[in-house]
């Protein structure tokens, strides 16, 4: 299995790049934002509850996120791997994800942090607002989403830095160039893994 997280501020290209990576490496793309929007469109009570947080640019409470994500991930734990897009967003979510991975004797292998300048984030979001139909694509909510990213999600960088899993990739380039940068990180990881697997235990020690 190859499990990856695409991490970064709102509008940094997580969704765009996750679907390209998933396609390139035959992985399953799990986007919590997209799962929630589907639920909102369905008009269920759960959807209404989600919308009440999302439309204000707030994070959905952990217990609602984890319930949804866990189900989607469980259905795919025997597959070739997962690309998490927009999850985890809090330390609690990151710990829960680690527990899930351990339960299936696997782990998060690669965390890609997309770096994009703030002006560019706003310009991308405003560009998308014209036809996305997303209630949270407006300047006011975007500011709130960005604040919350800095307060609650950015600390995860340290969590994954300590695990030596995070790679920083500039997202300030055309989509295909950013994809090529991410692919380089994946290839580097795969080569390292192959070399380690080819070494005997004596050679490693
Ligand atoms: P979510 O859908 O995850 O929104 P987000 O993190 O704010 O990110 P976006 O989808 O807005 O942007 P992105 O980084 O995916 O960029 P994209 O590829 O779309 O979450 C929405 C809400 O759900 C949250 O605010 C929260 O309420 C809730 N939620 C979700 N997950 C949660 C969790 N785990 N815990 C709690 N709450 C949660 O690109 C943006 C635009 O830029 C597009 O128009 C795209 O075409 C364009 N673009 C992309 N790359 C480039 C490029 N290289 N050059 C030029 N344009 C580009």
Boltz pocket constraint, residues with backbone or C-beta under 6 A from the ligand:
constraints:
  - pocket:
      binder: B
      contacts: [[A, 8], [A, 9], [A, 10], [A, 11], [A, 12], [A, 13], [A, 14], [A, 15], [A, 16], [A, 17], [A, 32], [A, 33], [A, 34], [A, 36], [A, 50], [A, 53], [A, 54], [A, 55], [A, 57], [A, 58], [A, 59], [A, 60], [A, 61], [A, 65], [A, 85], [A, 86], [A, 87], [A, 88], [A, 89], [A, 90], [A, 93], [A, 124], [A, 125], [A, 127], [A, 128], [A, 136], [A, 145], [A, 171], [A, 172], [A, 173], [A, 174], [A, 175], [A, 178]]
      max_distance: 6.0
